[in-house]
Amino acid sequence: MYSDFAARLATTMWPDFDQTPERSTETPEITDVSTVVVDGNFPWTIVTLETDAGVTGIGEAYPSPGVHEVITDYLQPVLRGENPLDVERLYHLMRESLSGRGSQQGMGTIAISGVELALWDAAGKILEQPVYQLLGGKMREEVRLYADCHAGEGMVEAALDEQPTEAYEAAAYANAARSAVDDGFEIVKFDLDVPSGREIDTLARHFDGPEIEHKRALVEAVTDEVGDEAEVAVDLHWNFSVEAAEKLCRALEPYDLAWVEDPIPPENADAMAELNRSVSQALLTGENCYGRHGFRDLLEQQAVSFVAPDIPKTGGIAETKKIGELADTYYTTLTPHNVGSPVATMAGVHVGATVPNFLALEYHARDVPWWDDLVDSDEPLIQNGRITVPDEPGLGIELDWDVVEEHRKT
Ligand SMILES: [Mg+2]
């Protein structure tokens, strides 16, 4: 009724006013959605979203079995014919379409996240604007990355090898830290839940004295090498009890760590808050948390100092920005988790450019020499530990599809 009144008023005041605005014949439509898996240090799941507007949106879903099927069998039929500019409406449409089948957490949310990234890229390309502009504009010109470091042959081989290897010795950790800092990274992170060479029950969530001494020596080697030049963080992958984490944190007090990541699992915010109050280090969690709801209890209890949602897992670009803004109301800092290809990394750059309380985005592919080759550019994406926020439309990069094909897994 109001709109009828408004239209009558408009035609009275402006006789040329057309009260039935014509639906543009150029409204873009989604024509197809699919995935390509690249065999990186994780199976990087690239999402392609075709439109009839002459652009293809590129996204990335967190490496997860079943994501291809969810995207092609469930989401693609829902999205076909929809307007790719309606990014947030389509996010909710996808969630509704998978309601009861994982749209709150897990594989369904991961698939939705991957498509959401591709929608932002497509929308930016259609509107000829960078994603950060569509998100409200940038507040920094470049985005800082921190280096996840693995000393030795790489995480998977080391994890499968039950024998102690050089990978977990202090000297190897120091060398890896030196290399990352020399490349310009100002924050380096190391796994501490690594074999010490002793037989231990890894399910017991316990550290005895020799185990703590092994971890302490690794941290000491890294901070001796780069502590004056960079911040050092450690990751424990949810493996320990509150008591064991407290003991380890006490032993690591002299080393002024940037943060201790996932010392205990994130689901029990009470336990995380208890640990946070009892140790001097800043705690970080979030790579296994989904959406704002996944962070609400942790933030309400001031249980961590840093939240680390994984953008292609937690819900995508807009949801991560909202998590960051929610975190800011608790004066908590956003440090997104990222194990992805340049596509997921650029999603992190646009989030990092637009969220005030953003510190740094993870970079996890120092062991993949062709990571940069995936991008159709002569310049390396990461320079001096930073990525310049791009002004090109969409996410701001184009993939080199020949290189993608060369490393294609499925
Ligand atoms: Mg982690």
Residues whose N, C-alpha, C, O or C-beta is under 5 A from the ligand:
A	BS01	MG	D235 E261
